[in-house]
Amino acid sequence: MNEKTEVLFDIGDEKLMTIGAVVERLKGEFPDISVSKLRYLEEQGLVTPRRTKGGYRLFTRDDYQRLIRVLALQRDEYLPLKVIRKEIERAPAGVAGPARGGLRKADFVPNPAGEKEFTAEELQQLAGADANLLAELEEFELIKGRQVSGVRRYGELDASVAATAARLAQAGLRPKNLRAMKSAVDREGGLIEQVILPMLRSHRAEQRLEALEVLEELAQAMSQLHQLLLTRYIRRLTV
């Protein structure tokens, strides 16, 4: 599936993101983020995404920056959400609060699509992966860096993939063992693309918005089916 299609949706001059895309973007800096946590933050009034007619959440760039501020204050200052709400209402836009140790937001370089990027050294620190593992991940096309002023940089999805691969490597599963998973995902993405691509290419904004909703539903259903099939297989191993 095309990564940009997953992340951004153009309505006029504004780029909007689905809740799943926001989670993927935030995971590099906030590994414990989840869809349910974002929904809870919405319930607490920390962020107010737009809603489609079908009820799907769409987040603006301001929503995304606000979430970064909320999560950083929660992580670094250990503030309760009621205090954070008052804090971000007083603070100027774009201020996320001080970070205690580790990488700073100033270390992250945005790419043309607006996604934060990391050097190989930063990626190793974030993901807990060594240089050899990163090299293998690139060799088997599980992550893909790009050259910026002679420095190779990686996106937030790459950081999440690398962190997961590092956990699997501890169990003896190296990137070469994960090629089958990538091939399966590529095939699944091809199936989704067959259904959704004509709608995404429509000149009508309403149909493109409908395509976004269908895309999210398909992605969630595919993910759920994959989890169910894997669960069934694992259960067979224990009986």
C-alpha positions in Angstrom: 0.0 0.0 0.0 1.3 3.5 -0.8 2.6 5.0 2.4 1.6 8.6 1.5 -2.0 7.4 0.9 -2.0 5.9 4.4 -0.8 9.1 6.0 -2.1 12.1 4.2 -5.4 13.2 2.7 -5.7 16.5 0.8 -8.8 18.6 1.3 -8.1 21.9 -0.3 -4.8 23.2 0.9 -4.9 21.2 4.1 -3.4 17.7 4.7 -5.4 15.5 7.1 -4.4 12.3 8.8 -6.4 9.2 9.9 -6.0 8.1 13.5 -4.0 5.1 12.4 -1.6 7.4 10.5 -1.2 9.6 13.5 -0.3 6.6 15.7 2.3 5.4 13.3 3.9 8.9 13.1 4.0 9.3 16.9 5.3 5.8 17.7 8.9 6.7 17.0 8.9 9.2 19.8 6.1 7.8 22.0 6.3 3.9 21.6 3.4 3.3 23.9 0.9 5.4 21.9 -2.1 3.6 20.6 -5.5 4.2 18.9 -7.3 3.7 22.2 -5.0 6.2 23.9 -5.7 8.9 21.2 -9.4 8.3 21.6 -9.1 8.7 25.4 -7.2 12.0 24.9 -10.1 13.1 22.7 -12.6 12.2 25.3 -10.6 14.3 27.8 -10.8 17.3 25.5 -7.0 17.4 24.7 -7.6 17.2 21.0 -10.7 17.6 18.8 -10.2 16.0 15.4 -12.6 16.5 12.5 -15.2 13.7 11.8 -16.3 12.4 8.4 -20.0 11.6 7.8 -19.1 8.0 8.6 -17.6 9.0 12.0 -13.9 8.6 11.1 -11.5 10.9 12.7 -9.3 13.2 10.6 -6.4 15.1 12.3 -5.0 18.4 11.1 -1.3 19.4 11.4 -2.3 21.5 14.4 -4.0 18.5 16.0 -0.8 16.5 15.5 1.5 19.2 17.0 -0.9 19.5 19.9 -0.7 15.8 20.5 3.1 16.0 20.6 2.9 18.7 23.3 0.4 16.7 25.3 2.3 13.4 25.2 5.7 15.2 25.9 4.3 16.9 29.0 2.8 13.7 30.2 6.0 11.7 29.6 8.6 14.3 30.7 6.8 16.3 33.4 4.4 13.6 34.7 1.6 16.0 34.7 -2.1 15.0 35.0 -4.3 15.6 31.9 -6.3 18.4 33.6 -3.1 20.3 34.2 -1.8 19.6 30.7 -5.0 20.9 29.2 -4.5 24.2 31.0 -0.8 24.3 30.2 -1.2 23.9 26.4 -4.0 26.4 26.4 -1.6 29.0 27.9 1.5 28.0 26.0 2.3 29.2 22.5 1.6 26.7 19.7 4.5 24.4 18.9 5.9 24.3 22.5 5.9 20.7 23.8 7.6 21.2 27.1 11.2 20.3 28.1 12.5 16.8 27.6 14.6 15.1 30.2 17.5 13.3 28.5 17.6 11.3 25.3 16.9 12.8 21.9 15.4 16.2 21.6 12.8 17.3 19.1 15.4 19.6 17.6 17.4 16.5 16.7 14.6 15.4 14.4 14.6 16.6 10.8 11.3 16.9 8.9 11.2 15.5 5.4 9.2 17.0 2.6 6.1 15.0 3.6 6.3 16.4 7.1 7.4 13.2 8.8 10.3 13.3 11.3 13.5 11.6 10.4 16.4 10.2 12.2 20.1 9.4 11.5 21.3 5.9 11.7 22.8 6.6 15.2 19.5 8.1 16.4 17.6 5.2 15.0 19.8 2.7 16.8 19.2 4.6 20.1 15.4 4.8 19.6 15.0 1.2 18.4 17.6 -0.5 20.5 19.1 -1.9 17.3 22.8 -2.2 16.4 24.4 -1.2 13.1 24.4 -4.7 11.8 20.7 -5.2 12.3 19.9 -1.9 10.5 22.1 -2.9 7.6 20.2 -6.2 7.3 16.9 -4.4 7.5 17.9 -2.2 4.6 19.3 -5.2 2.7 16.0 -7.0 2.8 14.0 -3.8 2.2 12.2 -3.8 5.6 13.3 -0.2 6.1 14.4 2.4 3.5 16.6 5.4 4.2 17.2 8.4 2.1 20.3 10.6 1.6 20.0 14.2 2.9 23.2 16.3 2.5 25.3 13.1 2.6 23.6 11.7 5.7 21.3 8.7 5.6 18.0 9.4 7.3 15.0 7.2 8.3 11.3 7.9 8.9 9.1 7.2 11.9 7.8 4.0 10.4 11.3 2.8 9.9 12.0 3.5 13.5 8.9 1.4 14.5 10.0 -1.4 12.2 13.5 -1.4 13.5 12.3 -1.5 17.2 10.1 -4.5 16.4 12.8 -6.2 14.5 15.2 -5.7 17.4 12.7 -7.6 19.6 12.4 -10.4 17.1 16.2 -10.6 16.7 16.5 -11.3 20.5 14.4 -14.5 19.8 16.7 -15.4 16.9 14.6 -14.1 14.0 16.9 -11.9 11.8 15.7 -9.7 8.9 16.3 -12.5 6.4 13.8 -14.6 8.3 11.2 -11.8 7.9 11.2 -11.6 4.2 8.2 -13.8 4.0 6.2 -11.4 6.2 7.1 -8.5 3.9 6.1 -10.5 0.8 2.8 -11.3 2.4 2.2 -7.6 3.3 3.1 -6.6 -0.3 0.5 -9.0 -1.6 -2.2 -7.8 0.9 -1.4 -4.2 -0.1 -1.9 -5.2 -3.7 -5.3 -6.5 -2.9 -6.3 -3.3 -1.1 -4.9 -1.2 -4.0 -7.1 -3.0 -6.5 -10.1 -1.9 -4.5 -9.2 1.6 -3.5 -6.9 3.1 -6.2 -9.7 4.0 -8.7 -11.6 5.8 -5.9 -8.4 7.6 -4.7 -7.8 8.9 -8.2 -11.3 10.3 -8.5 -11.5 14.1 -9.3 -14.4 14.3 -6.9 -13.4 15.2 -3.3 -16.4 13.3 -1.9 -15.3 10.1 -3.5 -11.7 10.5 -2.4 -13.0 11.1 1.2 -15.1 7.9 0.9 -12.1 6.1 -0.3 -10.2 7.1 2.8 -12.9 5.6 5.0 -12.9 2.4 2.9 -9.1 2.3 3.1 -9.1 2.5 6.9 -11.8 -0.2 7.2 -9.9 -2.5 4.8 -6.6 -2.0 6.7 -8.2 -2.7 10.0 -10.0 -5.8 8.7 -6.8 -7.1 7.1 -4.9 -6.5 10.3 -7.5 -8.3 12.4 -7.7 -11.3 10.1 -3.9 -11.6 10.2 -3.9 -11.5 14.0 -6.7 -14.1 14.2 -4.9 -16.5 11.8 -1.7 -16.1 13.7 -3.4 -16.7 17.0 -5.0 -19.9 15.6 -1.6 -21.1 14.4 0.0 -20.4 17.8 -2.7 -22.2 19.7 -2.0 -25.3 17.5 1.6 -25.3 18.8 0.4 -25.4 22.5 -2.1 -28.3 22.2 
